Amino acid sequence: MRKVIGIGETVLDIIFKDDQPMAAVPGGSTFNCMISLGRCGVKASFISETGNDRVGQRIIRFLEQNGIDASSVAVYPDSKSPLSLAFLNEHNDAEYIFYKDHPKDRLDFNYPEVNKDDIVVFGSYYAVNPVIRPQVQGFLDYARSRGAILYYDVNFRASHKNEVMKLTPNILENLEMADIVRGSTEDFDVMFRKTDPDTIYRSQISFYTKKFICTNGAEPVELRADGGLRKQYPIVKGDKVVSTIGAGDNFNAGFIYGLIKHGITREVIEQGLSESQWDAVVGCALLFSANVCKSLNNYVDEEFARELRVKSEE
């Protein structure tokens, strides 16, 4: 059975509306993706770190409750788990403030088993942080040597804008290792001061990988791929948007779910997906993304996940 391995940060997201706290949920970009995959019955494990406090204990318990192997999450006894405050505006888009109290960044974990055609998800500042870069890169090199598919979600926040020059070599190494790259126009505006998908693909991405997905909030998703394939996918319009937190993370989850569901292996990716294969996989991504916007949670809801599990068993 193919599995998904995520590597990224864990936080407790405290969500505010009109300056009042509305919810507190475990989060982190790759974390959110993994929880949705675990709920939908995908075999998954997560590499991360947390503090030895109530927040950290809740995060590990939450991973396990959702079917995720948490044995590669390092718990540091002298650290407090990080927090993220998310303030929703009138469109229910979030502005973030992050609090991290680790005495020093470090990453010490046991490698989970990685086999051919497993999928590794990585991204955000965690994937470029210079302090833990050797450990992250070491694992990505190992996973690639084992025949895994590497999916890179750029997710570069404006809060790290002043570090772009210093981090660019790590960003480029990630692009070179990745089989598939997804980023938002906001990410590329922060990193490269570019927002046009064609310009981004031509000048920054295509040299490293031919498989590029660019998202832009409520605007259509842009795909650029092998053979000059260029396509737009309208966003799935669901019920009233409650929160857009986790929309991109769950696009990733749906995309990865689609790769497994439709039997997209590393060999298929190297040869180039057909247009119908792209349609099927991006279609899954859009459904996951639309579902998560219906609540204050960062992951697909239990009913959505249950329906997918039932369909997969039919």
N, C-alpha and C positions, 0 to 999 in steps of 0.2 A: 504493500500500500504506500503510495507516494505521500510525503509529508511536507509541511512548510515550517521553516525555521525563521523566526524573526529576531532581529538584534536592534535594541533601541532603549530609550529612557522609560522610566515609570514616574508618574506624578499623580497627585490627587488634584483633579480639576474642581475648583469651586466656582460655580457659575452664577453670575449676577445679572439681574434685569432691573432697570431703574434703580441701580445702586443697592439693591437688596439681594442677599444670597437666595438662590432658588434650588440649588442641588449641589451635592458633592459626590463626584464619581471618579473611580480609578481611571487614569488615562495615560497619554503618551502616544505619539503618532503611530509607531509600529505596534505598540500594545493594543490600541483600538482595533487595528486591522486583524491582529491575532485573535482577539476575543470573538470577533464576528465569525472568523473561520472556524474556531473551536465550537461555537454554538451551532454552526451548520454541519458539524460532523467531520470536519477535516482533521486529520492527525497533525498535531502541531506542537512545537516547543519554542520557548522564548529565552533569549539571552539578555540579561540586564543586571541591574543592581538596585538595591533599596536600603533604607535604614532599618535598624532593629527597633521599631516603634509601632504604635498602633496602626499608623498609615501603611507601613511596610508589610505588617502582618496581614492587613486587609487586602493589599494588592496581591500577595502570594495566594491567599485563600481564594480570591476572586479568579485568578488564573486557573487554579485547580478545579474550582466549581464549574468553569466553562470548558473543561476538557483539555487544558493546556499543560504540558509538562514544564514545571517551573524549577526543575532541578539545576538549571544553569543560571538561575537568578542568585547573584551574590548578595548576602546580607551583611552589612557592615555595622558592628555593634556601637561604634562611636559616632555614627552619622544620623541625622534626621532626614526623613524622606522628603523629597522636593514637593513643592506646591505650585500650582498654576491658578491664577485668578483670571477668569474669562468674563469680560463685560460685554453683554449682548446689546447691540444698537437697535434702532427702530426696524431694521431689516433682519434682525436676529443673526447678524454676522458678529463675530467676536473680536475683541481687542484684548491682548494678553499682557499680564505681568507675571514674571516667573520668580520664585524664591527657591534658592538651593543652598543648603547649609552643610554640604559635604566638606570636611576639612581639606580634602584634596581629591581630585578625580582619580579614579583608578578602576581597573576592570580585571577581575580574576575569576575565570570560570572554566568549567569542564566542557570540552567540545561535545555537543550532542552528535549522535550518529548522523552522517550525511551520506546519502546514496544517489546514484544516477537518477536524474529527472526530478529529484526533490527541488523545492523552490526556497530560496533565501531572500527575505525582504529586509532592506536596510535603507536608511535615509536620515534626514534632519541633521541638526548640529551634532548629534551622537556619532554620525558617520564621518564627520570631518574634524571633530575635536582633537587637537594635536596631542593632548595628554594621554588619551586612550587609543590614539591612531594605530600604534603598533599592534595592539591586541585585535582591534577590529579588522585591520588589513590582513593580519595573519589568518584570522578565521575565514575571511572572504577568499583568500588565496587557496586555503585548504578546501573550502566548499567547491570552488571552481575546479580544482584538481580531481574532485570526486564526481564530477559530471553534473553538478547542480545547476539550476537556472538562477541567475542573479537579477533581481528586480529592484531598481534604485528609484526611490521617491525622493526627489531633491529637497523639497520642503525647507527652503532656506529663509528664515524669518528676518524681518527688518531689524530686529533687536541685535542682530549680528552683522549689520551693514558695515560697521567700522572694521570688521575683521576679514572682509572679502579678500583683500590682497594676500594676507597671510595664509588664508585657507584655500586659495585657488589651486595650488598643487594637489591637495587632497581631493578637491571636487573633481579635477580632471582625471585623477587615478580612479575614482569611483565610476566616472563615465566610461573609462576604458575597460573596467572589469564588468560592467553591467551588460546584460543581454537586452533588457528593456528599460527605458528611462521614462518616468513620468514627472512632470513639474507643472506648476501654475505660472501664468503670466506674471503674477506677483513675485514669485521666486526669481524669475529671470530678470525682472526689472531691478531687483535688489542686487543680484550677482553681476549681471552683464549690461544693465541699463537698456535692455531690449524687451519688447512685449509682442512683437509680431512673430507668430509661430514659424513662418517660412524663414525669416531672418535668423531666428534662434536655431532652427534645425540646420540650416546651411552653414552658419558661422561657428556654432558651438557644439552641436550634437553629432551630425552625420559622419564626421571623421572617426568617431568612436563606436557608434552603433547606428544602425539604420532603422531602429524601432523606437519611435518617439511619440509620446502622448502628451498633449498640452491642454490643461484645463484652465477655465477662466470664469469661476463663479457660476452664475446662471446662464452664461453664454455657451454655445455649442462646444463640445470637446473636439479638438483637432488631432488628427492622426497623420503622421508621416512615416512611411515604411518602405521596405525593399521594393525595387522595380518602379520607383516614382509614385507609389500609391499615396494619394492625398485625399483625405476624407473628413467630413464633419459629421458629428453625431449630436442631435439636439438633446438637451437635458430632459430627463423624465420628470414631468410635472406631477407631483403628488398632491396630498392634502396640504393644508396650511403649513408653512415652514415654521417650526418651533425654534430650531437652532441649527446653524450650519456647522457647528463644531463636529468634527469627525467625518464630514462629507468626503473630503479627499482621501482620508485613511480608509474609508469604506469603499470608495472607488477602487482602491488598491486591493482590498479584500475580495470584492466581487470579480475583479479582473483575474486574480489568482485562482479563485474558485472556478472561474470559467476555463482557465488553462487546464485544470485537473479534470473538470467535467467533460471537456471536449477532447481530452487525450492529447493535448499539445505538449510534446516532449522537447528536449533540448535539440534533437535532430531536426524536428519540424521548424523550430525557431531559427536554427542556422540556415536551413534551406529557404525560409521565408514563408510566413503564413499567407494563405489565400485571402481574398477579400471577404469571403463568407465566414472564414474562421475568425478574422478580426471582428466582423459584425457580431458574431455569437459571443465572443469574449467581452467586448466592450459593452454589449447589451447586458450581460451579468453585472458588470461594474456599475452601470447606470442605475440598475434596480437596487443594488445595495446602498448606493449613495443617496437615492431618493428616500429609502426607508429610514435611514438614520436621521434625516432632517425632520422627521415627524415627532421627535421627542427630545428631552434634555439629556438622554443617554448618548454615549459616544460610539455605540455599536448597534448592529441590527437587533430588532426586538425578537423575543422568544418565539412569537407566532410565525413571523417571517422565516426564522431559522427552522422551525418545526416543519413548515410546509415544504421547504427545500429538502429536508432530510427524508420526508415521505416520498417526494418525487424521485429522489435518487435511488430509493429502494424498489420503485415500481419496475 
